[in-house]
Amino acid sequence: MRKIISIVLSVLLLAGAIFLAKYLINNKKKPKQKIEKIVKTVFTETVTNKSIPLVISTNGNLVAKNKIEIYAEVQGVLQNTSKEFKQGVSYHKGETIIKINSDEFYTNLQIQKSNLFNTITAIMPDIKLDYPNEYTKWQNYLQRFDTTKGIDKLPETTSDKEKFFISGRGITTAYYNVKNLEVKLNKYSLRAPFNGILTESLVNPGTLIRVGQKLGEFINPLIYEIGVSVKSEFRDLLQIGKQVKLYNLEQTKTWQGKVIRINGKVDSQTQTIKVFIQVSGKDLKEGQYLAVELQAKAEENAFEVSRNLLIDNSKLYVVKDTVLDLVNVNIVFENQHMVVVKGLTNKTVLLSKPVPGSYPGMLVKVSTENKKQ
């Protein structure tokens, strides 16, 4: 019996101890946690509005301003000249670039000249009889006639009767046939229209050339153009004659160019206009890729800030008595990295570096270094 009573008392004591421990734990007062206010340190700059030049950045490929694509207008076998018809070969103005064998054509031309000479000779007795006053000029024409040279213009007729007589004998037609062949003979050889270099060669000597076949490409390597696309919203800022800075992708070399043409049409798909810039200088090559900085105009009473400082594309954070505030600004120009804004008053303290988690009313501390990004 005593053993049972002892067991019951032990269980009751243990249960009571457990309930008492839970009561004490639940009613224990927790100490209040002190929340420290975090004041972030920010970098700022003071606004000073001034005149800011607006520079449009774009890029494009160089194209020779003086450039011809060489096509054959006649048929024949390509002949050797004093220089090889190869890429990189330079020619002075007037030098023969292309020469096509014209022996057969030249012989035919000589035949036509002889026919003209014979036709005029055959009508000389009639001219002496019917038009004695005109005989001397036709006789002088025959004396000057040389089949190895270009033929002279026919003597002027002084009356309709003489004109009809000459035309009726087929002399006028024969004359223009010869002139046509002389023009065509000149197409068997092509001379350099300017000092330049051959940049493309598609045929070799001995090749049979056909009419309309492309033979190569010839450029002046001293003057180039570059066409760049500019947003149409900037078209009022562009002017012919504006100086332009160009540089290679590595930004190790720079050149000065100028705007020479502005297209009057806006591309319907990209909403851009084409601006053409002329540039010359050393180390420039056809097809070279260049970056362009085009100074459009100067915007007065404006301020330039980093693009990543913009909030909702129209606001900036300023510091007012150690508290952040948002102000609206008017963006007048932007590029890949910077924006030019108006609407800020002078001496406004502006954030110069983004602050993560910032919000209006946030308490901040201005850095003593105050470095601009």
Secondary structure as GFF3:
##gff-version 3
##sequence-region A 1 373
A	DSSP	alpha_helix	2	26	.	.	.	ID=ss1
A	DSSP	beta_strand	40	42	.	.	.	ID=ss2
A	DSSP	beta_strand	44	46	.	.	.	ID=ss3
A	DSSP	beta_strand	50	64	.	.	.	ID=ss4
A	DSSP	beta_strand	67	71	.	.	.	ID=ss5
A	DSSP	beta_strand	76	77	.	.	.	ID=ss6
A	DSSP	beta_strand	90	91	.	.	.	ID=ss7
A	DSSP	beta_strand	96	99	.	.	.	ID=ss8
A	DSSP	alpha_helix	103	130	.	.	.	ID=ss9
A	DSSP	three_ten_helix	132	134	.	.	.	ID=ss10
A	DSSP	alpha_helix	135	144	.	.	.	ID=ss11
A	DSSP	alpha_helix	160	168	.	.	.	ID=ss12
A	DSSP	alpha_helix	171	186	.	.	.	ID=ss13
A	DSSP	beta_strand	189	191	.	.	.	ID=ss14
A	DSSP	beta_strand	196	201	.	.	.	ID=ss15
A	DSSP	beta_strand	208	209	.	.	.	ID=ss16
A	DSSP	beta_strand	214	219	.	.	.	ID=ss17
A	DSSP	beta_strand	223	231	.	.	.	ID=ss18
A	DSSP	three_ten_helix	232	237	.	.	.	ID=ss19
A	DSSP	beta_strand	243	247	.	.	.	ID=ss20
A	DSSP	beta_strand	254	262	.	.	.	ID=ss21
A	DSSP	beta_strand	272	280	.	.	.	ID=ss22
A	DSSP	beta_strand	289	306	.	.	.	ID=ss23
A	DSSP	three_ten_helix	307	309	.	.	.	ID=ss24
A	DSSP	beta_strand	315	320	.	.	.	ID=ss25
A	DSSP	beta_strand	323	328	.	.	.	ID=ss26
A	DSSP	beta_strand	330	334	.	.	.	ID=ss27
A	DSSP	beta_strand	338	342	.	.	.	ID=ss28
A	DSSP	beta_strand	349	351	.	.	.	ID=ss29
A	DSSP	beta_strand	364	366	.	.	.	ID=ss30
###
